[in-house]
């Protein structure tokens, strides 16, 4: 989400300067690559790049292709084959051993549902979404419809397609929304075979830092770099200030019993209890364990402190269940030997990221499988064309 946020900021700045723009999106990967499908980069006509589609290997040539798309005002699909290590046509030996397909879309700012506008809707409404990008994988001369369909649970569907059977895209979007895994599907649109990258985009991460001591400032700084939404909570008006936490999106000064009433939480909201005030943390923990969609509650301090909290809650007649305990992480953070506040912040954010993605936080060298799942990288083509393909009719793009 940080990349999308940066792209939107760059887009807004480019609008002020009346710059022309193109969006480059990794839409398909065969083999390994530095970035996965869904990686994006905004290119302005003066050569400014925001975001990334590789580790820096492809950006130079991608800039030229984006400027061409801007000049021709036409979507283009470009393939970079990095499987031949002896091929130096890209200027470097990439060593990724993969084939990367990148879609370049000039941004028509007068169109209400252009790609950046769809990304803005996701960011503003802070909810998970499914974004569909259509492209002709096996034909560089064919029409490339591009980013054309957005589905959000509470805000319905936004699309720039005109066709007779929109339900098919809706059905596939609903499947991805449930599985929370991006995928590919094949469509036939105006007798043209197209691939649909059906991308799941989770809601932005929200980090609630409970405690406004000096040791939590590095946590705010690092979470800001990740692009997370940050809320700082404390009962002390002298500590929880915008001056001390300038990168926080929200500052809440309240008693522990009043905090949740001022927050909107969901499964993407993570709590770190760092007040050094036992009673404040205990009171808030008592409320947080009742939130079924809260997947992470980090508690600073030794394990015996957490056990004491469980015992004190039991004295109040509240037995913390095994399911509730599974969502509590105490001591907070991954075991990286952290001592300073900066190191502790790093361990906390690493643990949250691991929980967010359902990972164990092990060293990559201990992982036998590929670093990234390949489920959202390669199209599984049907054996037969025709009836096996999902069909829809796209009248608006067929005329381009």
LOSEDO-670798 format. One record per atom (N, C-alpha, C): x, y, z. Coordinates in pm, whole numbers, padded with zeros to 5 digits, always signed. Atoms other than C-alpha are relative to their C-alpha. Layout:
N
XYZ ...
end
This chain:
400
+00082-00121+00000 +00000+00000+00000 +00085+00126+00000 -00090-00116+00000 +00298+00233+00054 +00029+00044-00143 -00029-00033+00139 +00378+00213-00317 -00119+00071-00064 +00119-00063+00055 +00020+00299-00409 -00015+00142+00054 +00008-00133-00060 +00022+00591-00165 +00099+00096-00065 -00101-00084+00063 +00345+00726-00314 -00038+00035-00143 +00041-00024+00138 +00210+00688-00667 -00111+00105-00007 +00110-00097-00002 -00105+00880-00581 +00051+00140+00032 -00059-00129-00032 +00098+01160-00422 +00073+00059-00121 -00072-00045+00118 +00318+01180-00731 -00097+00041-00111 +00104-00033+00099 +00008+01180-00952 -00060+00137+00028 +00059-00130-00037 -00145+01472-00761 +00098+00113-00029 -00101-00103+00027 +00182+01667-00787 +00015+00023-00150 -00012-00012+00145 +00203+01595-01161 -00119+00075-00061 +00119-00072+00047 -00152+01723-01210 +00020+00151+00013 -00022-00143-00024 -00054+02058-01060 +00093+00058-00106 -00098-00047+00099 +00234+02084-01307 -00041-00032-00143 +00053+00034+00134 +00018+01962-01601 +00089-00097-00075 -00084+00100+00064 +00251+01671-01667 -00085-00115-00053 +00063+00121+00049 +00149+01375-01877 +00063-00120+00070 -00046+00113-00080 +00181+01034-01712 -00038-00133-00062 +00035+00137+00034 +00178+00659-01764 +00025-00088+00122 -00015+00094-00111 +00135+00377-01516 +00054-00132-00056 -00057+00129+00038 +00358+00070-01553 -00036-00101+00109 +00042+00103-00095 +00224-00247-01388 +00052-00136-00041 -00037+00140+00025 +00375-00593-01359 -00129-00082+00004 +00128+00072+00007 +00081-00804-01475 +00017-00151-00007 -00018+00145+00012 +00238-01146-01526 +00148-00033+00010 -00138+00043-00017 +00556-01332-01432 +00009-00150-00023 -00029+00141+00017 +00694-01665-01548 +00140-00024+00056 -00128+00020-00065 +00974-01798-01329 +00016+00097+00115 -00025-00088-00113 +01138-01572-01072 +00023+00143-00047 -00024-00142+00028 +01152-01195-01061 +00009+00074+00132 -00016-00080-00122 +01235-00922-00813 -00134+00049+00051 +00133-00046-00039 +00878-00788-00813 -00106-00095-00055 +00109+00089+00035 +00552-00978-00832 -00108+00076-00077 +00112-00069+00064 +00236-00904-01034 -00070+00094+00099 +00059-00103-00086 +00077-00589-00895 +00098+00110+00036 -00098-00106-00022 +00403-00395-00862 -00024+00111-00102 +00035-00112+00087 +00355-00047-01007 +00105+00110+00005 -00089-00115+00007 +00552+00255-01117 -00068+00108-00085 +00054-00112+00075 +00424+00596-01225 +00115+00074-00068 -00101-00070+00078 +00622+00771-01499 -00061+00129-00054 +00046-00128+00056 +00582+01140-01587 +00080+00031-00126 -00064-00028+00128 +00674+01291-01923 +00135+00069+00012 -00133-00056-00021 +00979+01460-01769 +00097-00102+00060 -00089+00107-00043 +01122+01124-01660 +00001-00033+00147 +00004+00031-00143 +01026+01115-01293 -00066-00136+00021 +00051+00134-00029 +00972+00761-01158 -00043-00009+00146 +00048+00023-00135 +00763+00673-00853 -00050-00143+00009 +00031+00142-00009 +00736+00312-00739 +00111-00079-00068 -00103+00085+00061 +00929+00019-00883 -00063-00125-00059 +00047+00124+00064 +00871-00273-01120 +00107-00107+00000 -00108+00097-00013 +01206-00443-01057 +00094+00051+00107 -00099-00046-00096 +01513-00411-00843 +00087+00111-00055 -00076-00106+00064 +01632-00130-01070 +00052-00041-00136 -00053+00052+00126 +01720-00352-01366 -00081+00046-00122 +00086-00028+00115 +01422-00270-01589 -00044+00145-00011 +00057-00134-00004 +01343+00086-01491 +00046+00090-00115 -00051-00084+00108 +01567+00247-01754 -00074-00022-00130 +00072+00029+00124 +01409+00070-02048 -00149+00024+00016 +00142-00023-00025 +01066+00090-01886 -00035+00148-00012 +00022-00144+00017 +01102+00469-01879 -00022+00031-00147 +00015-00026+00143 +01148+00471-02256 -00132-00054-00054 +00126+00058+00046 +00852+00240-02308 -00120+00082+00051 +00108-00081-00056 +00634+00454-02080 -00014+00132-00077 +00005-00125+00077 +00726+00772-02269 -00060-00025-00137 +00060+00035+00129 +00633+00595-02592 -00151-00016+00014 +00144+00016-00024 +00296+00498-02445 -00068+00135+00018 +00054-00135-00019 +00243+00861-02339 -00011+00070-00135 -00002-00066+00130 +00337+00984-02686 -00109-00053-00092 +00099+00062+00088 +00111+00737-02866 -00139-00005+00062 +00127+00006-00073 -00162+00753-02597 -00069-00134-00023 +00051+00134+00023 -00205+00379-02624 +00062-00097+00099 -00051+00103-00091 -00175+00091-02378 +00094-00094-00073 -00097+00089+00062 +00125-00132-02444 +00041-00108+00100 -00051+00109-00082 +00233-00472-02310 +00141-00033-00049 -00141+00024+00035 +00610-00526-02301 +00050-00119+00082 -00054+00119-00066 +00788-00852-02218 +00152+00010+00014 -00144+00004-00026 +01131-00873-02058 +00036-00144+00037 -00042+00138-00023 +01295-01216-02080 +00139+00002+00061 -00129-00002-00070 +01572-01250-01822 +00056-00140+00022 -00045+00138-00021 +01618-01625-01853 +00135-00028-00065 -00129+00018+00067 +01920-01589-02084 +00103+00091+00065 -00097-00079-00073 +02203-01475-01862 +00107+00061-00090 -00100-00055+00092 +02427-01414-02164 -00054+00117-00081 +00062-00109+00076 +02181-01165-02313 +00018+00130+00077 -00026-00128-00067 +02300-00814-02227 -00076+00113-00064 +00074-00106+00069 +02042-00625-02434 -00065+00096+00097 +00059-00089-00099 +01895-00484-02114 +00107+00083+00071 -00108-00080-00060 +02234-00344-02016 +00063-00066+00120 -00054+00070-00115 +02286-00581-01724 -00042-00145-00007 +00045+00138-00015 +02267-00949-01645 -00084-00006+00126 +00093-00012-00112 +01960-00961-01425 +00012-00113+00100 -00015+00112-00092 +02006-01308-01284 -00129-00044+00066 +00127+00038-00063 +01635-01336-01199 -00058-00128-00059 +00043+00123+00066 +01574-01619-01448 -00152-00006-00012 +00144-00005+00016 +01220-01511-01526 -00041+00085-00118 +00057-00082+00106 +00995-01355-01787 -00103+00092+00063 +00085-00100-00065 +00824-01034-01677 -00080+00075-00106 +00087-00072+00092 +00525-00882-01859 -00050+00126+00070 +00036-00129-00060 +00464-00514-01792 -00095+00075-00091 +00099-00077+00074 +00160-00316-01901 +00021+00148+00025 -00015-00145-00008 +00204+00054-01975 -00132+00065-00041 +00127-00065+00025 -00109+00268-01951 +00014+00152+00013 +00002-00146-00013 -00113+00641-02035 -00122+00042+00081 +00109-00044-00087 -00327+00824-01782 -00079+00113-00066 +00089-00102+00056 -00621+01014-01929 -00074+00066+00117 +00049-00061-00124 -00695+01254-01645 -00145+00045-00011 +00139-00043+00017 -01030+01356-01795 -00098-00117+00013 +00087+00116-00017 -01163+00999-01761 -00022-00025+00149 +00029+00012-00144 -01338+00944-01425 +00054-00127+00065 -00041+00128-00058 -01221+00582-01380 +00132-00049-00059 -00131+00043+00048 -00864+00582-01507 +00073-00075+00113 -00064+00087-00100 -00619+00347-01324 +00037+00067+00131 -00038-00067-00125 -00490+00602-01071 -00123+00035+00081 +00123-00033-00071 -00843+00707-00987 -00055-00122+00073 +00045+00123-00066 -00933+00345-00909 +00086-00030+00123 -00088+00019-00115 -00628+00318-00682 -00033+00098+00112 +00036-00102-00100 -00732+00640-00506 -00124-00043+00078 +00122+00043-00068 -01073+00494-00429 +00031-00104+00107 -00038+00102-00097 -00910+00199-00254 +00062+00065+00122 -00072-00064-00110 -00686+00422-00043 -00093+00083+00087 +00088-00091-00074 -00953+00674+00056 -00100-00077+00085 +00106+00072-00071 -01211+00415+00160 +00053-00103+00098 -00067+00089-00096 -00960+00203+00356 -00074-00133+00021 +00057+00134-00007 -01100-00136+00275 +00066-00086-00107 -00057+00089+00100 -00985-00441+00085 -00078+00012-00130 +00063-00015+00130 -01059-00446-00285 +00056-00104-00096 -00047+00085+00109 -01026-00653-00601 +00008+00085-00126 -00024-00080+00119 -00877-00486-00907 +00030-00093-00116 -00019+00086+00116 -00896-00645-01251 +00069+00077-00112 -00071-00055+00114 -00648-00573-01529 -00003-00101-00112 +00012+00089+00115 -00712-00720-01874 +00109+00031-00102 -00106-00020+00098 -00435-00775-02128 +00009-00121-00092 -00018+00107+00098 -00356-00980-02439 +00143-00051+00014 -00133+00049-00034 -00063-01190-02321 +00078-00048-00122 -00069+00061+00114 +00014-01355-02654 -00010+00081-00129 +00009-00084+00120 -00043-01063-02891 +00037+00143+00035 -00045-00136-00030 +00152-00739-02875 -00074+00105-00083 +00070-00095+00086 -00056-00582-03154 -00147+00013+00036 +00142-00002-00037 -00394-00653-02992 -00030+00116+00094 +00045-00101-00096 -00595-00406-02790 +00030-00049+00141 -00031+00032-00140 -00478-00400-02427 -00094+00082+00089 +00098-00078-00077 -00782-00297-02217 +00056+00063+00126 -00064-00058-00118 -00574-00246-01901 -00082-00009+00127 +00065-00001-00131 -00692-00164-01549 -00142+00053-00018 +00134-00037+00047 -01066-00160-01590 -00114-00034+00096 +00111+00047-00084 -01263-00307-01298 +00044+00000+00146 -00029-00005-00144 -01271-00241-00923 -00123-00043+00078 +00110+00047-00085 -01485-00424-00668 +00039+00016+00146 -00019-00016-00144 -01515-00326-00301 -00127-00040+00071 +00113+00059-00070 -01739-00492-00047 -00107+00102+00036 +00098-00096-00049 -01901-00180+00095 -00033+00111-00100 +00022-00108+00095 -01887+00038-00215 -00031-00048-00141 +00043+00052+00127 -01988-00192-00497 +00109-00005-00105 -00089+00020+00114 -01831-00204-00841 +00018+00131-00075 -00031-00112+00088 -01658+00065-01045 +00071-00059-00120 -00066+00055+00117 -01565-00014-01404 -00009+00097-00116 +00008-00080+00122 -01491+00147-01738 -00021-00091-00121 +00036+00092+00107 -01619-00146-01941 -00146+00015-00034 +00140+00006+00041 -01938-00162-02140 -00019-00135-00067 +00020+00132+00057 -02053-00518-02202 -00130-00059+00053 +00130+00061-00026 -02346-00754-02177 +00000-00100+00114 -00005+00104-00103 -02226-00993-01910 +00102+00033+00107 -00091-00047-00104 -02060-00804-01626 +00008-00097+00117 +00006+00089-00114 -02157-01077-01382 +00123-00092+00009 -00114+00091-00002 -01861-01294-01485 +00119+00060+00074 -00109-00066-00072 -01605-01041-01366 -00034+00011+00148 +00043-00009-00139 -01807-00995-01050 +00019-00133+00072 -00014+00133-00060 -01808-01368-00983 +00146-00029+00033 -00143+00025-00023 -01431-01394-01023 +00055+00093+00109 -00045-00094-00103 -01378-01084-00808 -00044-00046+00139 +00050+00050-00128 -01593-01233-00532 +00082-00119+00049 -00083+00115-00038 -01387-01554-00537 +00133+00047+00059 -00129-00051-00046 -01064-01358-00498 -00016+00073+00133 +00025-00071-00126 -01214-01142-00223 -00010-00098+00116 +00014+00101-00105 -01298-01458-00027 +00132-00071+00028 -00126+00073-00017 -00967-01636-00087 +00115+00091+00044 -00105-00100-00029 -00761-01315-00045 +00130-00034-00071 -00115+00035+00082 -00528-01449-00313 -00023+00048-00143 +00010-00044+00139 -00465-01281-00648 +00010-00121-00092 -00003+00112+00093 -00513-01504-00950 -00017+00051-00142 +00020-00034+00140 -00554-01512-01327 -00118-00080-00055 +00105+00071+00072 -00848-01605-01546 +00009+00041-00146 +00003-00029+00143 -00893-01622-01922 -00140+00041-00042 +00127-00050+00052 -01167-01431-02102 +00007+00009-00151 +00010-00034+00142 -01285-01393-02460 -00088+00123-00009 +00070-00127+00009 -01385-01034-02528 +00005+00046-00144 +00006-00036+00142 -01502-00936-02876 +00086-00094-00084 -00072+00105+00072 -01355-01265-03003 +00151+00008+00020 -00142-00011-00031 -01018-01168-02855 +00029-00068+00132 -00039+00068-00123 -00850-01391-02599 +00079+00096+00089 -00066-00091-00095 -00753-01185-02294 +00025-00071+00132 -00029+00048-00134 -00593-01263-01962 -00044+00105+00099 +00040-00092-00106 -00740-01110-01650 +00085-00023+00124 -00071+00006-00127 -00508-01038-01358 -00098+00051+00106 +00101-00033-00100 -00757-01045-01070 +00074+00014+00132 -00094-00033-00106 -00567-00875-00793 -00071+00033+00131 +00051-00032-00133 -00652-00880-00425 +00090+00105+00064 -00074-00107-00066 -00547-00556-00255 -00057+00015+00141 +00051-00009-00138 -00580-00571+00125 -00014+00143+00045 +00015-00133-00058 -00692-00275+00329 +00132+00045+00059 -00126-00048-00060 -00409-00051+00453 +00014-00046+00144 -00027+00041-00138 -00244-00165+00775 -00013+00120+00093 +00014-00103-00103 -00336+00036+01083 +00070-00048+00126 -00074+00034-00120 -00093+00031+01376 -00039+00096+00113 +00035-00080-00118 -00216+00150+01716 +00110-00018+00103 -00109+00001-00098 +00080+00235+01939 -00054+00053+00131 +00052-00041-00130 -00039+00243+02297 +00119+00029+00090 -00117-00043-00076 +00220+00443+02485 +00075+00106-00077 -00064-00112+00068 +00380+00776+02401 +00134+00036+00064 -00132-00024-00055 +00717+00735+02567 +00103+00020-00110 -00106-00022+00099 +01046+00816+02396 +00033-00126-00079 -00038+00124+00067 +01101+00449+02313 -00096-00040-00111 +00095+00034+00106 +00794+00439+02088 +00015+00089-00124 -00021-00089+00114 +00910+00722+01861 +00063-00073-00119 -00054+00075+00114 +01130+00490+01649 -00103-00092-00066 +00105+00085+00057 +00830+00259+01605 -00087+00081-00095 +00077-00088+00089 +00632+00550+01462 +00077+00028-00128 -00082-00035+00116 +00921+00644+01232 +00006-00116-00100 -00014+00116+00088 +00966+00292+01094 -00134-00040-00062 +00132+00034+00053 +00593+00226+01055 -00040+00099-00108 +00027-00101+00101 +00569+00551+00861 +00069-00032-00131 -00074+00039+00120 +00835+00429+00619 -00076-00109-00076 +00077+00108+00061 +00617+00122+00556 -00133+00049-00058 +00125-00054+00051 +00321+00348+00481 -00122-00040+00080 +00113+00041-00084 +00106+00219+00766 -00069+00121+00061 +00072-00105-00071 -00164+00429+00925 +00033-00013+00148 -00051+00006-00137 -00041+00520+01273 -00090+00081+00094 +00072-00067-00108 -00243+00603+01584 +00080-00016+00129 -00070+00003-00128 -00069+00694+01909 -00100+00028+00111 +00095-00009-00111 -00264+00645+02233 +00076+00011+00131 -00059-00012-00133 -00174+00760+02584 -00096+00080+00087 +00083-00077-00093 -00341+00897+02893 +00061+00131+00041 -00073-00121-00041 -00083+01173+02932 +00000+00103-00112 +00008-00105+00101 -00154+01494+02744 +00137+00059-00030 -00133-00056+00021 +00208+01600+02787 +00086-00086-00093 -00080+00092+00080 +00339+01295+02600 -00060-00025-00139 +00065+00030+00128 +00086+01222+02327 -00031+00130-00073 +00016-00126+00072 +00139+01530+02111 +00047-00015-00144 -00040+00001+00140 +00177+01601+01742 +00146+00040-00016 -00140-00041+00006 +00511+01763+01810 +00093-00120+00022 -00083+00117-00028 +00650+01437+01952 -00021-00112-00102 +00033+00105+00095 +00476+01214+01697 -00055+00062-00129 +00048-00073+00119 +00458+01422+01376 -00050-00089-00113 +00040+00088+00110 +00413+01120+01148 -00120-00088+00035 +00121+00074-00038 +00117+00979+01340 -00120+00062-00071 +00121-00050+00067 -00213+01007+01155 -00104+00047+00102 +00097-00036-00104 -00406+01035+01481 +00065-00013+00137 -00045+00002-00139 -00327+01115+01843 -00122-00007+00090 +00113+00013-00092 -00566+00998+02115 +00051+00010+00143 -00030-00012-00142 -00536+01117+02473 -00127-00039+00074 +00122+00050-00064 -00780+00916+02680 +00034-00101+00108 -00011+00109-00096 -00831+00686+02973 -00009-00132-00075 -00004+00129+00068 -00781+00321+02887 -00139-00051-00035 +00137+00047+00022 -01155+00254+02914 -00072+00078-00110 +00063-00085+00100 -01229+00527+02659 +00064-00011-00138 -00078+00004+00125 -00981+00432+02386 -00078-00061-00115 +00063+00071+00110 -01177+00180+02179 -00119+00074-00058 +00113-00078+00050 -01475+00411+02152 +00043+00104-00102 -00052-00101+00093 -01251+00648+01956 +00073-00061-00119 -00070+00069+00107 -01111+00385+01720 -00096-00079-00089 +00068+00091+00092 -01242+00208+01412 +00099-00110-00033 -00094+00111+00016 -01082-00136+01399 -00052-00104-00098 +00034+00113+00086 -01075-00429+01158 +00115-00099+00005 -00102+00104-00003 -00861-00732+01077 +00139+00051-00040 -00128-00060+00038 -00587-00500+00947 +00050+00097+00106 -00041-00087-00109 -00559-00317+01280 +00083-00079+00100 -00094+00068-00090 -00263-00415+01501 +00032+00090+00119 -00021-00075-00124 -00208-00310+01862 +00134-00037+00064 -00124+00020-00075 +00121-00265+02046 -00013+00072+00134 +00016-00056-00134 +00086-00215+02423 +00137+00029+00059 -00137-00039-00035 +00398-00018+02519 +00003+00114+00102 +00011-00118-00087 +00292+00220+02797 +00096-00002+00120 -00076+00018-00126 +00511+00082+03082 -00090+00027+00122 +00098-00020-00106 +00192+00136+03284 -00085-00127+00006 +00064+00132-00008 +00069-00205+03398 -00152+00010-00002 +00146-00009-00010 -00285-00099+03487 -00064+00050-00129 +00053-00052+00127 -00335+00094+03162 -00001-00113-00104 -00007+00111+00096 -00217-00202+02954 -00100-00110+00034 +00093+00105-00042 -00425-00447+03157 -00143+00036-00037 +00135-00045+00030 -00740-00242+03116 -00029-00007-00150 +00020+00003+00145 -00692-00211+02741 +00002-00142-00054 -00002+00141+00041 -00603-00579+02703 -00135-00065+00026 +00132+00052-00036 -00930-00663+02877 -00102+00030-00109 +00094-00039+00106 -01117-00474+02603 +00038-00062-00134 -00046+00046+00131 -00903-00588+02310 -00028-00147-00024 +00023+00143+00022 -00948-00961+02367 -00144-00030-00040 +00139+00018+00040 -01319-00911+02304 -00022+00030-00149 +00012-00032+00142 -01251-00790+01947 +00037-00122-00083 -00025+00124+00073 -01286-01098+01728 +00087+00021-00123 -00078-00022+00122 -01128-00935+01424 +00139+00054+00028 -00133-00047-00037 -00820-00820+01615 +00096-00119+00000 -00086+00116+00017 -00544-01058+01503 +00135+00014+00070 -00131-00018-00062 -00246-00905+01684 -00010+00100+00115 -00012-00087-00118 -00206-00765+02035 +00138-00026+00057 -00135+00017-00051 +00159-00715+02125 +00014+00064+00137 -00016-00051-00137 +00252-00669+02491 +00148+00007+00036 -00139-00020-00039 +00584-00523+02600 +00024-00057+00139 -00034+00050-00133 +00762-00684+02892 +00022-00150+00000 -00027+00144-00009 +00859-01032+03012 -00128-00082+00000 +00115+00091+00006 +00632-01333+02982 -00075-00005+00134 +00066+00007-00130 +00565-01333+03356 -00096+00117+00021 +00093-00113-00008 +00404-00990+03320 -00132-00036-00068 +00121+00040+00072 +00160-01131+03066 -00079-00103+00079 +00069+00099-00083 +00082-01428+03290 -00069+00066+00118 +00062-00074-00111 +00015-01187+03573 -00128+00068-00048 +00120-00062+00057 -00231-01005+03347 -00113-00102-00011 +00103+00104+00012 -00413-01330+03275 -00057-00035+00137 +00046+00032-00136 -00430-01404+03648 -00090+00111+00055 +00081-00112-00050 -00564-01056+03729 -00135+00006-00070 +00128+00005+00072 -00829-01088+03459 -00087-00113+00054 +00074+00113-00055 -00927-01426+03604 -00064+00038+00134 +00057-00047-00126 -00978-01258+03942 -00124+00085-00023 +00119-00079+00036 -01231-01036+03764 -00107-00087-00065 +00097+00092+00060 -01407-01343+03632 +00015-00013-00150 -00024+00007+00144 -01254-01318+03283 +00112-00100-00027 -00100+00100+00035 -01078-01632+03166 +00039+00018-00146 -00047-00019+00137 -00866-01568+02858 +00009-00135-00068 +00005+00130+00068 -00938-01850+02614 +00127-00024-00081 -00116+00035+00083 -00680-02033+02407 +00000+00077-00131 +00011-00075+00126 -00810-01862+02095 +00042+00145+00021 -00039-00138-00030 -00770-01521+02256 +00150+00010+00026 -00143-00001-00028 -00421-01606+02381 +00082-00012-00128 -00073+00019+00125 -00320-01706+02028 +00018+00132-00075 -00010-00130+00065 -00372-01344+01922 +00083+00098+00080 -00081-00087-00086 -00158-01203+02204 +00146-00040-00013 -00142+00025+00020 +00214-01169+02142 +00080+00070+00110 -00076-00054-00111 +00411-01124+02461 +00101-00103+00048 -00057-00132+00031 +00696-01062+02488 -00017+00035-00149 +00024-00048+00135 +00637-00852+02177 +00126-00006-00084 -00111-00005+00095 +00858-00883+01870 +00064-00134-00031 -00077+00119+00037 +01074-01139+01691 +00132-00003+00078 -00126+00018-00072 +01385-01278+01857 +00117+00032-00092 -00117-00039+00079 +01662-01081+01685 +00110+00057+00090 -00099-00052-00094 +01854-00990+01998 -00011+00151+00019 +00020-00145-00009 +01702-00640+02012 +00019+00052+00142 -00018-00065-00130 +01805-00407+02295 -00042+00146-00002 +00034-00142+00007 +01775-00045+02186 -00143+00017-00049 +00139-00026+00042 +01439+00118+02113 -00015-00016-00150 +00006+00016+00145 +01521+00121+01742 -00003-00148-00038 -00004+00144+00028 +01604-00250+01743 -00129-00068+00041 +00128+00056-00045 +01291-00331+01940 -00110+00035-00099 +00099-00041+00101 +01083-00132+01690 +00011-00088-00123 -00022+00086+00116 +01238-00335+01409 -00056-00140+00024 +00048+00135-00031 +01156-00664+01583 -00153-00004+00007 +00146-00007-00009 +00796-00553+01649 -00062+00004-00139 +00056-00013+00135 +00731-00448+01289 +00021-00128-00080 -00025+00127+00070 +00890-00768+01158 -00100-00107+00044 +00097+00098-00049 +00663-00976+01380 -00139+00029-00054 +00132-00036+00052 +00352-00784+01274 -00010-00037-00148 +00000+00033+00143 +00447-00825+00907 -00013-00151-00020 +00009+00145+00011 +00493-01199+00959 -00142-00049+00031 +00138+00037-00035 +00154-01231+01131 -00096+00042-00111 +00085-00051+00106 -00005-01020+00859 -00003-00093-00120 -00010+00086+00118 +00117-01257+00589 -00003-00149+00032 +00008+00140-00037 +00079-01579+00786 +00133-00072-00011 -00134+00057+00008 +00455-01640+00798 +00057-00024+00139 -00063+00035-00128 +00684-01776+01071 +00114+00092+00037 -00110-00089-00031 +00955-01514+01045 +00134-00070+00006 -00127+00073+00001 +01231-01766+00974 +00094+00061-00103 -00094-00043+00102 +01547-01703+00772 -00039-00063-00134 +00040+00050+00131 +01480-01738+00400 +00082-00122-00042 -00081+00115+00037 +01765-01986+00369 -00054-00130+00057 +00062+00119-00059 +01562-02225+00586 -00127-00041-00074 +00124+00026+00071 +01270-02211+00343 +00028-00078-00128 -00024+00085+00117 +01262-02491+00086 -00075+00050-00123 +00082-00047+00111 +00986-02339-00127 +00051+00136-00051 -00037-00132+00049 +01026-02025-00343 -00036+00109+00101 +00025-00110-00093 +01034-01694-00156 -00146+00044-00006 +00138-00043+00020 +00700-01588-00306 -00082-00114-00057 +00092+00097+00057 +00400-01801-00383 -00012+00026-00150 +00015-00016+00144 +00364-01866-00756 -00147-00001-00043 +00141+00010+00036 -00017-01884-00740 -00050+00124-00070 +00045-00123+00063 -00049-01521-00847 +00099+00047-00107 -00102-00042+00095 +00233-01526-01100 -00018-00056-00140 +00007+00060+00133 +00158-01761-01385 -00142-00045-00031 +00132+00042+00044 -00156-01825-01585 -00001-00151-00021 +00022+00141+00029 -00281-02183-01582 -00098-00008-00117 +00085-00004+00118 -00412-02204-01936 -00088-00125-00011 +00086+00116+00026 -00710-02428-02016 +00055-00081-00117 -00048+00085+00110 -00638-02720-02246 -00065+00039-00131 +00073-00036+00122 -00901-02609-02495 -00047+00144+00010 +00055-00136+00002 -01012-02265-02602 -00150-00009-00020 +00144+00003+00026 -01371-02166-02665 -00081-00010+00126 +00093+00013-00112 -01617-02303-02413 +00069+00005+00135 -00070+00003-00128 -01349-02338-02145 +00034+00139+00052 -00035-00134-00042 -01292-01964-02137 -00122+00073+00055 +00105-00090-00046 -01493-01713-01939 -00021+00103-00109 +00029-00093+00109 -01666-01482-02184 -00068+00125+00051 +00065-00128-00027 -01759-01118-02164 +00014+00083-00126 -00005-00086+00117 -01817-00845-02420 +00039+00138+00043 -00051-00132-00035 -01622-00521-02402 -00015+00090-00121 +00029-00082+00117 -01772-00273-02645 +00085+00126-00005 -00070-00129-00001 -01594+00043-02531 +00144-00013-00047 -00140+00013+00036 -01239-00088-02571 +00018-00056-00140 -00012+00057+00133 -01310-00270-02896 +00005+00109-00106 +00003-00109+00096 -01352+00066-03063 +00128+00080-00001 -00121-00078-00010 -01012+00196-02959 +00100-00039-00109 
end
